[in-house]
Amino acid sequence: GDAYAGIGMLTARLAERAVGVIAVEESPYAVRLGELNMQLNGCGNVHYRRGRVEDTVRHLDESVDVLVLDPPRAGCAEAAVEAMATLRAERIVYISCDPSTLARDVSRFCTAGRYTLVEVALVDMFPQTYHIEAVVKLERNA
């Protein structure tokens, strides 16, 4: 699954390796562009769901093995973290441009032993600036 999918830049790459991808995005404009992006890139295994993450993922019937999320700078609403945690994905990959909201949200995923932080990578997407992207991998506890 791809939460905060936007127009599907990450979604298209996920589709190359997955049987199916559920892309969740709140903006109707981004959903339309994302669906067009998937069509132009031959990603027939992607299905967009429009709505807020915290509302939409609660109603998914499909199982999710890997959840990828790239939320806005403000991070995830607490209700969104709770809803995503109930999906019980084996792995979560969280991409963030803000260390404080990343730390807050990762802590929420790890509360009560649901997930464990297993890997962190920093990516300098904007050389010569102080901006850096962080990518973390969480694994579900047994």
SVG drawing of the C-alpha trace seen along z (x, -y; Angstrom):
<svg xmlns="http://www.w3.org/2000/svg" viewBox="-15 -25 41 39">
<polyline fill="none" stroke="black" stroke-width="0.4" points="0.0,0.0 1.0,-3.6 -0.4,-6.1 -0.2,-9.8 0.3,-8.6 0.0,-12.0 0.3,-11.6 2.0,-8.2 5.7,-8.8 6.5,-6.2 3.4,-4.2 4.6,-3.5 7.9,-2.0 6.0,0.1 3.8,1.4 6.8,2.9 7.4,5.3 3.9,5.9 0.9,8.0 -1.2,5.0 -0.9,1.6 -3.5,-0.4 -2.8,-4.1 -4.5,-6.3 -4.6,-10.1 -6.9,-12.8 -6.7,-15.3 -9.1,-14.6 -6.8,-16.5 -3.8,-14.3 -5.9,-11.2 -6.9,-12.1 -3.3,-12.8 -2.2,-9.7 -4.6,-7.5 -3.4,-9.1 0.2,-8.6 -0.5,-4.9 -2.3,-4.5 0.6,-6.2 3.1,-4.0 1.2,-0.8 0.6,-0.2 -2.7,1.7 -2.2,3.2 -2.6,-0.1 -6.0,-1.1 -6.4,-4.6 -8.7,-5.2 -9.6,-8.9 -9.9,-10.0 -8.0,-10.8 -5.6,-8.0 -7.2,-7.6 -10.6,-7.1 -9.7,-5.1 -7.4,-2.4 -10.0,-1.5 -12.3,-0.2 -9.7,1.8 -10.7,5.4 -7.4,6.3 -4.4,7.4 -1.3,5.2 2.2,6.8 4.2,3.6 3.1,0.1 4.9,-2.9 4.1,-6.3 5.5,-9.7 3.3,-12.1 3.5,-15.9 6.0,-17.8 3.5,-17.8 3.6,-14.0 0.7,-11.7 -2.4,-12.4 -2.4,-10.1 -5.6,-8.5 -3.8,-7.8 -1.0,-6.0 -3.5,-3.9 -5.5,-3.1 -2.3,-2.1 -1.1,0.0 -4.3,2.0 -3.5,3.1 -0.7,5.3 1.6,4.9 4.8,7.0 6.9,3.9 6.4,0.2 8.7,-2.1 8.3,-5.7 9.8,-8.6 10.1,-12.0 11.6,-15.4 11.1,-16.4 13.0,-14.6 10.7,-15.6 7.5,-14.4 9.3,-11.2 10.4,-10.5 6.9,-11.2 5.2,-8.9 7.7,-6.1 7.3,-6.2 3.5,-5.8 4.0,-2.8 6.3,-1.2 4.1,-1.8 3.0,1.4 5.5,3.4 3.6,3.4 6.6,2.5 10.3,2.3 12.6,-0.2 15.2,1.9 16.8,-0.5 17.4,-4.2 18.9,-5.8 19.4,-9.5 19.2,-10.7 20.5,-14.1 18.0,-15.0 18.8,-18.7 22.6,-19.2 24.0,-22.4 20.9,-22.9 20.2,-21.8 17.2,-19.6 17.6,-15.9 15.1,-13.0 15.0,-10.2 13.8,-6.7 13.1,-4.3 12.0,-0.6 9.8,0.8 9.0,4.5 5.9,5.9 6.6,7.8 5.3,11.3"/>
</svg>
